[in-house]
Amino acid sequence: MKKWEGSSGVCVNENNEILMVLQGKPEETKMWSVPSGGKEEGESFEECCIREIEEETGYHVRVVDRVKVKDMKSPRADIDVEVHYFQVEIVGGEEKIQDPDELIYEIDWKSVEEIRELDLGFPEDREFLIHCIQSAKYGGI
């Protein structure tokens, strides 16, 4: 059984909105998710999170805390998936898509109300993301 490992960054701003990206392959329906991606060889989960957020959004972040590990079987393929979610805060950079895979189409901050209605790439994360926003105090989960 193949295993895919990756990281996701959860960043909540002072307006109680979460940083999200609209992504998908050219032939796919585009869906929203928090910035995330696959871990490269020799990279820690934290390093993966920081790199992916910079690639997908242009923001430089620091990891504040690990908030969740999701282990599941991919619904699209016979692959075990392990994703580490980290609370992050922005420490620099500016909003800019610079994704080398060219899968990111938009960057935006989304409220709880919007999260409830969005087409999510990972719909199983909806309640978790809402909880993250509702639990945040000035960027802290």
N, C-alpha and C positions, 0 to 999 in steps of 0.2 A: 504494500500500500504506500503510495506517495504521500508526502507531507509537505504542506506549504506553510511557511511561517512569515508573519508580518507584524506591523505595528500601526496603530491609529492614534492621532492626537486629538484631544478634547480641549478646546479653548473657548471659554465663555467670557464675553466682555462685560463692561460695567452697565450695559443696557440689557443684560440677561439674554443675550443672543449667542448662538454657538457658531463657530467658524465651519463652513461647509463648502464643498466643491461639487459642481455638476460634472459628471464624467461618464465615459463610455467609449467603446470602440466606434469607429465611423458608422458601421452598419447597425449598431445597437440603439435602442431607446436610451436617451441620456437620463441618468438618475443621480440623486443627491447622496452624499456621504460625508463623514468627517474625513479630513486628509489622512490617507493611509497608503500602505504599499508593502511590497515584499522585502524581507530581510536579505541583504547581500552577504556573501561568504565572509566570515571574520568580523561581522558587524554585530553589535549588541542590539537588543530590542529598543533600548533608549536611543542609540545612535540612528537606527532605522527611522524611528519616529521623527527625530529632528530633521534628518535629511529629506524625508518624504514631505514634510510640511513646507520646507524651504522650496523644494522642487515644484510642488503643486500650488503654492500660494505666494511665494516670495518672502514670507515672514521668517525671521530668525526667532526661535523659541528655546526655552529651557524647560526641562522636565521638572515638574513639581512633585508628582506622585504617580504610582501605578494604581489605576482604578478598577481594572477588570482584565481577566484573561478569558477569551472565548475559545473553547475547543468544540469543533463540530465537523461533520462530514459535509463537504461541498454538495449543494443540491444540483450543481451543473456537471460535476465530474466525480469520479471515484477517488477523491483526495481527502485526506484528513487536513483540517485547517486549524491553526493556532494563531490567534491574533491577540497581541498585548495592547491594551488601551491605556494611554497616559494622559493625565491632566498636564497641560502645558500653559505657559504664559509667554506672550510676545515680548521679546527684548530688543527687537530691531527689525530692519528690513522694511519693505513696502509691498503692498498688494500687487502681485505681478505673476501671471502664469508663465512658468518656465519649465514645464513638464517635458522631460526628454522623450517620453512615450507618446506625447501629443494626445492624451486622453482626457485632459481637463478643458472644459469649455467656459466655465464661469466660477467665480469665487464670490461668496456672499455670507452675511451674518443672518442667521435664521432664529426667529422667536419660537416659543413653545407652540403658539397657535399655528405657525407655519409648519413646524415639524409634524404636527398632527395630520396635515393635509398633503405633505410632499410625497412624491414617488421616491422612495429610498432604495438605494442599491442593496441595502441590507435591512429589510423591514423588521427583522428580529431585534434591531437596535433601537427602534422607535421609543419604547418606554424607558430604556436606559438613558437615551439622549435627553428626553424630557426631564427625567430625574436629575441628570447632571446640571441642567439649566436651573431647575427649581432649587437645587441644593447649593448653588454657587453664591458666593459672597465676594464681589469684586474680583472675579477670576479664580476663586478657590472653590473646589468641590468639597 
